[in-house]
Amino acid sequence: MSHLETPFSVVRRLVKHARLRVREDTSVELIIPKDFTQHEIEKVLDRKAEWIERKRAFFRSHPPLKRNVGSHEIILFGQLYRFILASELGREGNINVAEKIIRSGRNLSSSEEQSRWFRAYAQEYLTRRISELSRVHNLPYGRLFIRSQRTKWGNCSSEKNISLNRNLILAPEYVIDYVILHELMHVRVLNHSQRFWVYLSAICPQFRKAIDWLNKNRPDVLI
């Protein structure tokens, strides 16, 4: 196992114990105490060989979401949109869902500008959508938080506060609605009992299709 076929790096730091990390690109990083010997490095890699391969296999089969393709292309709601720079719009913009066009006074071909736009739009869209679904299905919640969780699409606390991952706006709309309805249902049933799934399936008939999409995509793209 000491001769990894994938990119591998060793980082020496002021730490007491060795720490191993497999990144999303399947590269491996080993953080070790400064006095670690080559023999000790080999022992760690041999002991964790199966774990490393499991993690690498997972990342190969679960590629992260991509939010942009070309310099003027953006993934939104699971579809490819074309970006058109419209300087007359200033800092404003609009989205033509029918023609899959995003017009904005911001230069969204810039990764930094695009990240700011995504954050603002995610906040606006998800706040509006959860308010609509909460009202329609009579599922009131406490506070709403829009975050960039690396491992969760959503969460509902025992205080009925809901957190949504802003990367949800990259997903198809039926997936977004499923995640929102899933967390809203936890306001009524704070577990995953049979009763929870019966209630959820009644208001979200595409829940199995949405779960399948979520199982194939990870929420760890930072936007």
C-alpha positions in Angstrom: 0.0 0.0 0.0 3.0 2.3 0.4 3.1 2.8 -3.4 -0.2 4.5 -4.1 -1.2 4.8 -7.7 -3.2 8.0 -6.9 -1.5 11.3 -5.9 -0.2 11.0 -2.4 1.3 13.6 0.0 2.9 13.6 3.4 2.6 16.7 5.6 4.7 17.0 8.8 3.1 19.1 11.5 3.2 19.7 15.3 0.6 17.0 16.0 0.5 14.0 18.3 -1.1 11.5 16.1 -1.2 10.7 12.4 -4.3 11.8 10.4 -5.3 10.4 7.0 -7.5 12.2 4.5 -8.9 11.1 1.1 -9.9 14.1 -0.9 -12.8 14.3 -3.4 -10.3 14.0 -6.3 -9.2 10.6 -4.7 -5.8 11.9 -3.8 -4.5 10.9 -0.3 -2.9 13.2 2.3 -1.2 11.9 5.5 -0.6 14.4 8.2 2.1 13.1 10.7 4.1 14.3 13.7 7.5 15.8 12.7 9.5 12.9 14.1 7.5 10.1 12.3 9.8 7.6 10.5 9.3 6.1 7.1 8.6 2.8 8.7 5.8 4.3 10.8 4.4 5.9 7.6 4.3 2.5 5.9 2.5 1.0 8.9 -0.2 3.6 8.9 -0.8 3.2 5.1 -0.8 -0.6 5.4 -3.2 -0.6 8.3 -5.6 1.9 6.6 -5.3 0.4 3.1 -8.9 -1.0 2.9 -10.3 2.2 4.3 -8.5 4.3 1.7 -9.7 2.2 -1.1 -13.3 2.4 0.2 -13.2 6.1 0.3 -11.6 6.4 -3.1 -14.2 4.1 -4.6 -17.0 6.2 -3.0 -15.6 9.5 -4.5 -15.2 7.9 -7.9 -18.8 6.7 -8.0 -20.2 9.9 -6.4 -18.7 12.8 -8.4 -19.4 16.3 -6.9 -22.0 18.6 -8.5 -20.6 21.0 -11.1 -22.2 24.4 -11.3 -20.5 25.8 -14.4 -19.4 24.1 -17.6 -18.1 26.7 -20.0 -17.2 30.3 -19.3 -20.8 31.4 -20.2 -22.6 28.3 -19.0 -24.1 27.6 -15.5 -25.9 24.7 -14.0 -29.1 25.8 -12.2 -32.0 23.6 -11.2 -30.3 20.6 -12.7 -30.2 22.1 -16.2 -27.7 24.0 -18.3 -28.3 27.8 -18.5 -26.5 30.3 -20.7 -25.2 33.5 -19.1 -25.4 36.8 -21.0 -23.7 39.8 -19.6 -26.1 42.8 -19.6 -24.3 45.8 -18.2 -27.4 47.9 -18.4 -28.9 45.8 -15.5 -26.2 47.0 -13.1 -26.0 44.6 -10.1 -29.5 43.2 -11.0 -30.3 40.3 -13.2 -33.1 38.0 -14.4 -33.6 34.3 -15.2 -35.5 33.1 -18.2 -36.5 29.6 -17.3 -38.2 28.8 -20.6 -35.1 29.7 -22.7 -32.5 28.7 -20.0 -30.9 32.1 -20.0 -29.4 34.1 -17.1 -29.0 37.8 -17.8 -27.0 39.8 -15.3 -25.0 43.0 -15.0 -22.5 41.0 -13.0 -19.9 39.1 -15.0 -20.8 35.6 -14.0 -18.0 34.1 -16.0 -15.8 35.2 -13.1 -15.7 32.5 -10.5 -15.7 35.0 -7.6 -18.6 37.0 -9.0 -20.5 33.8 -9.8 -20.0 32.6 -6.2 -21.5 35.8 -4.8 -24.4 35.6 -7.3 -25.1 32.0 -6.3 -25.1 32.8 -2.6 -27.5 35.6 -3.0 -29.8 33.7 -5.4 -29.8 30.6 -3.2 -30.8 32.7 -0.2 -33.6 34.4 -2.1 -35.0 31.3 -3.8 -34.8 28.8 -0.9 -36.3 31.3 1.5 -39.2 31.9 -0.9 -39.8 28.3 -1.7 -39.8 27.0 1.9 -42.3 29.7 2.8 -44.6 28.6 0.0 -44.4 24.9 0.9 -44.8 25.6 4.6 -48.0 27.6 4.0 -49.5 25.1 1.5 -49.0 22.1 3.7 -49.5 23.8 7.1 -46.1 22.9 8.4 -44.8 26.0 10.2 -41.2 26.1 11.2 -39.0 28.3 13.5 -35.9 29.9 11.9 -34.3 29.3 8.5 -30.6 29.0 7.9 -29.0 28.8 4.4 -25.6 27.3 4.7 -22.8 25.4 2.8 -22.8 22.1 4.6 -20.4 19.6 3.1 -22.3 16.4 4.2 -26.0 17.4 4.5 -28.6 18.8 2.2 -30.8 19.9 5.0 -31.6 19.6 8.7 -34.4 20.3 11.2 -33.6 20.8 14.9 -35.7 19.9 17.9 -36.5 23.6 18.1 -38.1 23.4 14.6 -35.3 25.5 13.0 -34.4 24.4 9.5 -31.1 24.5 7.7 -30.9 24.1 3.9 -27.8 23.7 1.8 -27.4 26.5 -0.7 -26.1 24.0 -3.2 -29.7 22.8 -3.5 -30.3 25.3 -6.3 -28.0 23.1 -8.5 -30.5 20.3 -8.2 -33.7 19.7 -10.2 -36.7 21.5 -8.7 -38.4 18.2 -7.6 -35.3 17.4 -5.6 -35.3 20.9 -4.0 -39.0 20.5 -3.0 -38.3 17.0 -1.6 -35.5 18.2 0.7 -37.6 21.1 1.9 -40.7 19.0 2.5 -38.5 16.4 4.2 -37.2 18.9 6.7 -40.7 20.5 7.1 -42.2 17.1 7.9 -39.7 16.8 10.8 -41.5 19.7 12.4 -44.4 17.3 12.8 -42.5 14.0 13.2 -38.9 14.3 14.4 -37.7 10.9 13.3 -37.7 8.6 10.3 -40.5 6.3 11.4 -43.0 4.7 9.1 -45.5 7.4 10.1 -43.0 10.1 8.8 -42.6 8.4 5.4 -46.4 7.9 5.0 -47.0 11.6 5.7 -44.1 12.7 3.4 -45.1 10.4 0.5 -48.6 11.9 0.6 -47.3 15.4 -0.1 -44.3 14.5 -2.2 -45.1 11.7 -4.6 -41.7 12.0 -6.4 -39.8 11.3 -3.2 -38.2 8.1 -4.4 -37.0 9.7 -7.6 -35.5 12.6 -5.5 -33.8 10.2 -3.1 -32.2 8.4 -6.0 -30.8 11.7 -7.4 -29.5 12.7 -4.0 -27.8 9.3 -3.6 -25.9 10.0 -6.8 -24.8 13.6 -5.9 -22.9 15.1 -3.1 -23.5 18.5 -1.4 -19.9 19.4 -1.1 -19.5 22.0 -3.9 -18.9 25.3 -2.2 -20.7 28.2 -3.8 
